[in-house]
Amino acid sequence: MSYYTAKVQLTDEVDTPKGVKIKKTTETYLVEALSVTEAEAKVIKDFTGYMFDFEVKSVNASKIVKILE
């Protein structure tokens, strides 16, 4: 297994005094997977069912070799 970093853009509607505003934030996740495709699939599976929109912007191989617990 290898580690991949996945950048995910979250889109949420926020109520403001002037109306509804679209708020976009980008978060980075570390995913353990066999390939880029599997890492992306894991991210999509994890986010499915939430009440906000999301888009996987990129998945790249990480230089992280091992996570010590």
Secondary structure, DSSP 8 states (H G I E B T S, - for coil): -EEEEEEEEEEEEEEETTEEEEEEEEEEEEEEESSHHHHHHHHHHHHTT-SSEEEEEEEEE-S------
